[in-house]
């Protein structure tokens, strides 16, 4: 049984009203603070309590933790990284969000959270007009970070809420054309890492982060098993003949199909950078790994398949996300049908009985 404090609660736990006026149990020790959600003295409560103690230990071991001033942005970020809100995220999401927050903290980490006002956030985001995508990503991260600051009662309201980001017109990653695919295959023949990479991306329709984790252990008969890192979706995909040809030239000695020059698995970012180099070698500027995922979906749509079939291949979370591929394919087919339905009057135009005579009359009048 843990020692109790003057409230009769376990050490570092105290009753605290949240911003809605509801009394909750808050764990706070040093820079670390979080709410405990389970009822007091239940098994779930003690699991949360032990997790909070572990969070304190992890926070204390963080590089530079002793230099973080209580109430500063740096201290807030450190506490957020140990919170259930952050820990419960997927690893890929945590890595991206932490990178955004860390870059911000390196510049403004010493600033007190309670002194941040709406005008400051607007100035920070407005000063990033030359990089609108990065500005919007930072704004999103600040909203979440300052929501957490409200939860642990460092501030009463979130100054980042309600601030609008930049409107960015973009079509996303370029979809590869059939000519692009042919040019890449010509530059990178069967048996090269570059060709294997393209085959894995195009014929499984998966993201680069999932492709770099694929290996022989995921192959059963003529199928490859995929668990998507972003969505958690589990897929069983038939191995296309073109992919089978590429895999036939791949050694079975490594944990993953794709490996670095040193024989190690790729990181998603490292693979993405190398793949762009392979694209440049083939004369395909502006092409990327994700563009092949879009090409896979487009191929299936152009073949007349349904959004459900595309979703079964790509693992998109909703049909709305894949609908644009079938809509584009349907638009072309419907437009072709519409054009073909128009009456053809070209023969009648060329077979007027007195057409030449009338043209000659017009020519004579023009000369007078």
C-alpha positions as CSV (number, residue, x, y, z in Angstrom):
1,X,0.0,0.0,0.0
2,X,1.4,3.4,-1.0
3,X,1.9,6.1,1.6
4,X,-0.9,8.6,2.0
5,X,-0.8,12.4,2.1
6,X,-2.8,14.8,4.1
7,X,-5.8,14.3,1.7
8,X,-5.7,10.6,2.5
9,X,-4.6,10.0,-1.1
10,X,-1.4,8.3,-2.4
11,X,1.7,10.5,-2.5
12,X,1.7,13.1,-5.3
13,X,-2.1,12.8,-5.8
14,X,-4.5,15.5,-4.9
15,X,-8.1,16.5,-5.8
16,X,-8.2,19.3,-8.4
17,X,-11.1,20.9,-10.2
18,X,-10.7,20.9,-14.0
19,X,-11.7,23.8,-16.2
20,X,-15.3,22.4,-16.3
21,X,-15.5,22.6,-12.5
22,X,-15.4,18.8,-12.1
23,X,-13.1,17.5,-9.3
24,X,-10.5,15.0,-10.6
25,X,-7.5,13.3,-9.2
26,X,-4.3,14.8,-10.4
27,X,-0.8,13.3,-10.1
28,X,1.9,15.9,-9.9
29,X,5.6,15.6,-9.0
30,X,8.2,18.0,-10.1
31,X,7.8,18.9,-13.8
32,X,5.5,15.9,-14.4
33,X,1.7,16.2,-14.1
34,X,-1.2,14.1,-15.3
35,X,-4.7,13.2,-14.4
36,X,-5.7,9.7,-13.1
37,X,-9.0,8.6,-14.6
38,X,-9.8,5.3,-12.9
39,X,-11.8,5.3,-9.6
40,X,-9.6,5.5,-6.5
41,X,-8.0,2.3,-5.1
42,X,-9.2,0.2,-8.0
43,X,-6.7,-2.1,-9.9
44,X,-7.0,0.3,-12.9
45,X,-6.1,3.3,-10.6
46,X,-3.0,1.6,-9.3
47,X,-1.9,0.8,-12.8
48,X,-2.3,4.5,-13.8
49,X,-0.5,5.5,-10.6
50,X,2.5,3.2,-11.4
51,X,2.5,4.5,-14.9
52,X,2.7,8.1,-13.6
53,X,5.6,7.2,-11.3
54,X,7.3,5.7,-14.4
55,X,6.6,8.9,-16.2
56,X,8.4,10.9,-13.5
57,X,11.4,8.7,-13.8
58,X,11.5,8.9,-17.6
59,X,11.2,12.7,-17.4
60,X,14.0,13.0,-14.9
61,X,16.3,11.0,-17.3
62,X,15.5,13.2,-20.3
63,X,18.5,15.1,-21.5
64,X,18.5,18.6,-20.1
65,X,15.5,18.0,-17.9
66,X,17.2,19.6,-14.9
67,X,17.6,22.8,-16.9
68,X,13.8,23.1,-17.7
69,X,12.2,25.8,-15.6
70,X,8.8,24.8,-14.1
71,X,6.0,26.4,-16.1
72,X,8.1,26.9,-19.2
73,X,7.3,25.6,-22.7
74,X,10.2,23.2,-22.4
75,X,8.9,21.7,-19.2
76,X,5.4,21.5,-20.6
77,X,6.7,19.6,-23.7
78,X,8.6,17.2,-21.5
79,X,5.5,16.5,-19.4
80,X,3.3,16.1,-22.5
81,X,5.7,13.5,-23.9
82,X,5.1,11.4,-20.8
83,X,1.3,11.8,-20.8
84,X,-1.2,9.2,-21.8
85,X,-2.4,11.5,-24.6
86,X,1.0,11.3,-26.3
87,X,2.1,7.8,-25.3
88,X,-1.1,6.4,-26.8
89,X,-0.3,7.7,-30.3
90,X,1.2,5.5,-33.0
91,X,5.0,5.6,-33.2
92,X,5.0,7.3,-36.6
93,X,2.7,10.0,-35.3
94,X,4.7,10.5,-32.1
95,X,7.9,10.9,-34.1
96,X,6.4,13.6,-36.4
97,X,4.7,15.5,-33.6
98,X,7.7,15.4,-31.3
99,X,10.0,16.7,-34.1
100,X,7.7,19.7,-34.6
101,X,7.4,20.5,-30.9
102,X,11.1,20.0,-30.3
103,X,12.1,22.4,-33.1
104,X,9.7,25.0,-31.6
105,X,11.0,24.4,-28.0
106,X,14.6,24.9,-29.1
107,X,13.6,28.5,-30.0
108,X,11.1,29.4,-27.3
109,X,11.5,26.7,-24.6
110,X,12.4,29.2,-21.9
111,X,9.2,31.2,-22.3
112,X,6.6,30.8,-19.5
113,X,3.4,29.1,-20.8
114,X,1.1,31.3,-18.8
115,X,2.4,34.4,-20.6
116,X,1.6,33.1,-24.2
117,X,-1.2,35.1,-25.7
118,X,-3.2,34.8,-28.9
119,X,-1.3,37.6,-30.5
120,X,2.0,35.7,-29.9
121,X,0.7,32.6,-31.6
122,X,-0.6,34.6,-34.5
123,X,2.8,36.3,-34.9
124,X,4.7,33.0,-34.8
125,X,2.4,31.4,-37.4
126,X,2.3,34.5,-39.5
127,X,6.1,34.7,-39.5
128,X,6.2,31.3,-41.3
129,X,4.4,32.5,-44.5
130,X,7.2,31.2,-46.7
131,X,6.6,27.7,-45.4
132,X,2.8,27.4,-45.0
133,X,2.8,23.6,-44.6
134,X,5.3,23.8,-41.7
135,X,3.3,26.7,-40.2
136,X,0.0,24.7,-40.3
137,X,1.7,21.7,-38.8
138,X,3.1,23.8,-35.9
139,X,-0.3,25.4,-35.3
140,X,-1.9,22.0,-35.0
141,X,0.8,20.8,-32.6
142,X,0.5,23.9,-30.5
143,X,-3.2,23.5,-30.2
144,X,-2.7,20.0,-28.8
145,X,0.2,21.0,-26.5
146,X,-1.7,23.9,-25.0
147,X,-4.8,21.8,-24.6
148,X,-2.7,19.6,-22.4
149,X,-1.5,22.7,-20.5
150,X,-5.1,23.5,-19.8
151,X,-5.7,20.0,-18.5
152,X,-2.9,20.3,-16.0
153,X,-4.1,23.8,-15.2
154,X,-1.1,25.8,-16.3
155,X,-3.4,28.0,-18.3
156,X,-7.2,28.7,-18.3
157,X,-7.7,28.9,-22.1
158,X,-5.9,27.8,-25.1
159,X,-4.6,30.8,-27.1
160,X,-4.0,28.7,-30.2
161,X,-7.6,27.6,-30.6
162,X,-9.5,29.5,-33.2
163,X,-6.5,30.7,-35.1
164,X,-6.6,29.9,-38.8
165,X,-3.7,28.5,-40.7
166,X,-2.7,29.1,-44.2
167,X,-4.8,28.0,-47.2
168,X,-2.5,25.8,-49.3
169,X,-3.7,24.8,-52.7
170,X,-2.0,21.4,-53.4
171,X,-2.8,18.2,-55.3
172,X,-0.5,16.3,-53.1
173,X,2.0,13.8,-54.4
174,X,2.0,13.4,-58.2
175,X,0.5,10.3,-59.5
176,X,2.8,8.3,-61.8
177,X,1.7,7.9,-65.4
178,X,2.3,4.7,-67.4
179,X,5.0,6.5,-69.2
180,X,6.7,7.4,-65.9
181,X,6.6,3.8,-64.8
182,X,8.0,2.6,-68.1
183,X,10.9,5.2,-67.9
184,X,11.7,4.1,-64.4
185,X,11.7,0.4,-65.4
186,X,14.0,1.1,-68.3
187,X,16.5,2.9,-66.1
188,X,16.4,0.3,-63.3
189,X,16.2,-3.3,-64.6
190,X,15.1,-6.4,-62.7
191,X,17.6,-7.4,-60.1
192,X,18.3,-3.9,-58.8
193,X,17.2,-2.6,-55.4
194,X,15.6,0.3,-57.3
195,X,13.4,-2.0,-59.4
196,X,12.4,-4.1,-56.3
197,X,11.4,-0.9,-54.5
198,X,9.2,0.2,-57.3
199,X,7.6,-3.2,-57.6
200,X,6.8,-3.4,-53.9
201,X,5.3,0.1,-53.9
202,X,3.3,-0.3,-57.1
203,X,2.0,-3.9,-56.8
204,X,1.1,-3.7,-53.1
205,X,-0.2,-0.1,-53.1
206,X,1.3,0.4,-49.6
207,X,3.0,3.4,-48.0
208,X,6.8,3.6,-47.8
209,X,6.8,3.0,-44.1
210,X,5.1,-0.4,-44.6
211,X,7.1,-1.4,-47.6
212,X,10.5,-1.0,-45.8
213,X,9.3,-3.5,-43.2
214,X,8.2,-6.2,-45.6
215,X,10.3,-9.4,-45.7
216,X,10.1,-13.1,-46.5
217,X,8.6,-13.9,-43.1
218,X,5.4,-12.0,-44.3
219,X,5.1,-14.2,-47.4
220,X,2.8,-17.3,-47.3
221,X,2.2,-19.1,-50.6
222,X,1.4,-16.4,-53.1
223,X,0.3,-13.8,-50.6
224,X,2.1,-11.1,-48.5
225,X,0.7,-10.1,-45.1
226,X,0.8,-6.4,-44.2
227,X,0.0,-4.6,-41.0
228,X,-0.1,-0.9,-41.7
229,X,1.8,1.2,-39.3
230,X,-0.4,4.3,-39.8
231,X,-3.9,2.7,-39.5
232,X,-3.2,-0.7,-37.9
233,X,-5.1,-2.4,-40.7
234,X,-4.2,-6.0,-41.5
235,X,-4.1,-6.9,-45.2
236,X,-3.5,-10.1,-47.1
237,X,-2.4,-9.2,-50.6
238,X,-1.9,-11.5,-53.6
239,X,1.6,-11.2,-55.1
240,X,1.4,-9.8,-58.6
241,X,3.5,-11.6,-61.3
242,X,5.6,-8.5,-61.8
243,X,6.4,-8.4,-58.0
244,X,7.1,-12.1,-58.0
245,X,9.6,-11.6,-60.8
246,X,11.4,-8.9,-58.7
247,X,11.3,-11.0,-55.6
248,X,12.9,-13.9,-57.4
249,X,16.1,-11.9,-57.6
250,X,16.0,-11.0,-53.8
251,X,18.1,-12.9,-51.3
252,X,16.5,-14.6,-48.3
253,X,19.2,-13.8,-45.9
254,X,17.9,-10.4,-44.6
255,X,15.0,-9.5,-42.3
256,X,13.5,-7.2,-44.9
257,X,13.4,-7.3,-48.7
258,X,14.9,-3.8,-49.0
259,X,18.2,-3.1,-47.2
260,X,20.8,-0.4,-47.1
261,X,24.3,-0.7,-48.5
262,X,25.3,-2.0,-45.1
263,X,22.6,-4.7,-45.1
264,X,20.4,-2.9,-42.5
265,X,16.7,-2.2,-42.9
266,X,15.8,1.3,-44.2
267,X,14.0,4.0,-42.1
268,X,11.0,5.3,-44.0
269,X,12.7,8.7,-44.4
270,X,16.0,7.2,-45.6
271,X,14.2,5.0,-48.1
272,X,12.2,8.0,-49.4
273,X,15.3,10.1,-50.0
274,X,17.1,7.2,-51.8
275,X,14.0,6.5,-53.9
276,X,13.8,10.1,-55.0
277,X,17.5,9.7,-56.2
278,X,16.5,6.7,-58.2
279,X,13.7,8.7,-59.7
280,X,16.1,11.5,-60.6
281,X,18.4,8.9,-62.3
282,X,15.4,7.9,-64.5
283,X,14.8,11.5,-65.4
284,X,11.6,11.7,-63.3
285,X,11.8,14.9,-61.3
286,X,9.0,15.5,-58.8
287,X,8.1,11.8,-58.5
288,X,8.0,10.0,-55.1
289,X,7.3,6.7,-53.5
290,X,3.8,7.8,-52.4
291,X,2.9,8.7,-56.0
292,X,3.2,5.0,-56.8
293,X,0.6,4.2,-54.2
294,X,-1.7,6.6,-55.9
295,X,-0.9,5.0,-59.3
296,X,-1.8,1.6,-58.0
297,X,-5.2,2.9,-56.9
298,X,-5.7,4.6,-60.3
299,X,-4.8,1.5,-62.2
300,X,-7.4,-0.5,-60.3
301,X,-10.0,2.3,-60.8
302,X,-9.3,2.5,-64.5
303,X,-9.9,-1.2,-64.8
304,X,-13.4,-0.5,-63.6
305,X,-13.1,-1.9,-60.1
306,X,-15.1,-0.5,-57.2
307,X,-14.0,1.7,-54.3
308,X,-14.3,-1.3,-52.0
309,X,-11.8,-3.2,-54.1
310,X,-9.4,-0.3,-54.1
311,X,-9.8,0.0,-50.3
312,X,-9.1,-3.7,-49.9
313,X,-5.8,-3.1,-51.7
314,X,-4.6,0.2,-50.2
315,X,-6.1,-0.2,-46.7
316,X,-7.5,3.4,-46.7
317,X,-9.6,4.0,-43.6
318,X,-12.7,5.3,-45.5
319,X,-14.3,4.9,-48.9
320,X,-14.3,8.7,-49.2
321,X,-10.5,8.7,-49.4
322,X,-10.4,6.3,-52.4
323,X,-13.5,7.7,-54.1
324,X,-11.5,10.3,-56.1
325,X,-9.8,7.5,-58.1
326,X,-13.1,5.9,-59.2
327,X,-14.7,9.3,-59.8
328,X,-11.9,10.2,-62.2
329,X,-12.1,6.9,-64.0
330,X,-15.9,7.1,-64.2
331,X,-15.7,10.7,-65.4
332,X,-13.6,9.7,-68.4
333,X,-15.9,6.7,-69.3
334,X,-19.1,8.7,-68.9
335,X,-17.7,11.6,-70.9
336,X,-16.7,9.1,-73.7
337,X,-20.2,7.8,-73.7
338,X,-21.6,11.3,-73.8
339,X,-19.4,12.2,-76.8
340,X,-20.2,9.0,-78.6
341,X,-24.0,9.6,-78.2
342,X,-23.9,12.9,-80.2
343,X,-25.3,12.6,-83.7
344,X,-22.6,12.5,-86.4
345,X,-23.4,15.1,-89.1
346,X,-20.0,15.2,-90.7
347,X,-21.0,13.1,-93.8
348,X,-24.1,15.3,-94.4
349,X,-21.9,18.4,-94.3
350,X,-19.6,17.1,-96.9
351,X,-22.4,15.9,-99.2
352,X,-24.5,18.9,-99.9
353,X,-25.6,18.6,-103.6
354,X,-24.8,22.2,-104.5
355,X,-22.1,22.9,-102.0
356,X,-19.3,23.6,-104.5
357,X,-21.6,25.8,-106.6
358,X,-22.6,27.9,-103.6
359,X,-18.9,28.3,-102.6
360,X,-18.0,29.5,-106.1
361,X,-20.8,32.2,-105.9
362,X,-19.4,33.4,-102.6
363,X,-16.0,33.6,-104.1
364,X,-17.2,35.7,-107.1
365,X,-19.0,38.1,-104.9
366,X,-15.9,38.6,-102.8
367,X,-13.9,39.6,-105.9
368,X,-16.4,42.3,-107.1
